Amino acid sequence: MTATRLTRRELVRAAGAVAFAQMPSVPARALESTEELADIAAKKGITFGCQISSSFFDPRYLHLYQSSVKLVTPENDLKAVRLNPDGARYNFSSADRILDFTTNNGIAVHGHTLVWANGKYNPPWIQQMPLDRVASFIDEYISTVVGHYRGKLASWDVVNEPTSLGEGNYPAYQSGPFFNALGPDFVNRAFHAAREADSKAILVLNEAQTERDDKMGLAWRRNLLTCLRGLVRASVPIQAVGLQAHLQPQIPFDPRAFDSFLGSIEELGLDIYISELDVNDESFPDDVAERDQKIAEAYGRFLAVALKHRRVRRLVLWGMADPYSFYGPVFKQKHPEAARKPRPLLLDAEFQRKPAWSAVERALRDAPARRNA
Ligand code: XIL
């Protein structure tokens, strides 16, 4: 796209101009320049970011990326389902386009994700791979993908969502080709391969469901900590843990228990990234004002605990504006007739700031300062 040849200043101006041209109804408040969340975060030593996806093609969003975040995580463009859906050849073009944009605009990129443990999130050719091929596949895949971006990405989710309930017939790890072939060692192997392919990128293990204080969340936490202890003991090159934090406010959240869980990760000498934060508002009332209030409270409650921890060095949201949230299609599929739309993020459909924005801003202002790694 031509935008990649423009300077940052030109792009900001162009995106703003297009935004105004196309969206005459966008009130000035949406584009006013108050202190950006990324700048408030930076003063505390926290890197603020969000995911990037088809949102990239919306000029209003382009403007947000340029002005409001310091890091982006491609939502889907670096997953195996996109890079190599049928096993025939790798296609890096859509991720490369994002990289052109971020490079020209001084925005860091977090790679998501190399080995997604749960078989069902992988393309069929990986799901159905003979087990005796899996070890060499991990090495080859990581060397190809990480190698393609060597020196260009700030960090990688090397393994995504490895742990599981670990009860009954379920092991403590997600079932899929990787665990089925290698047992827990698939995690070690992936990290070593990633370090081999890029000596500088920060290597991260990204996990879901750890912010819930029900039976499932507690099992997830326990199994994740066991997994992390094993990795640290074996000197596996892991530097940070990503906690996704797709908050589900209908599920209990105990700030003290979560606080102590974060402390346990810190004791292992690992950094913590809040990696995919948003709020699932499905259990909240239809009334928008009431719902927005509750969503803001959910952000505030969670971040008050999370940002207290000095090793929490990144805050990444799974989007900034509601129309691009993955909850849109998820909710539509579940409730095809519903007029209501999810409002999980900080900006509404008109890119207006919602109470959630203020809640995140307040949490960042209240956070103690830390030095960045
Ligand atoms: C989601 C994307 O947002 C969707 O667009 C896609 O259809 C499925 O994946 N945990 C993760 C992310 O690690 O990769 C998921 O992203 C959300 C949950």
Boltz pocket constraint, residues with backbone or C-beta under 6 A from the ligand:
constraints:
  - pocket:
      binder: B
      contacts: [[A, 75], [A, 76], [A, 160], [A, 208], [A, 244], [A, 276], [A, 326]]
      max_distance: 6.0
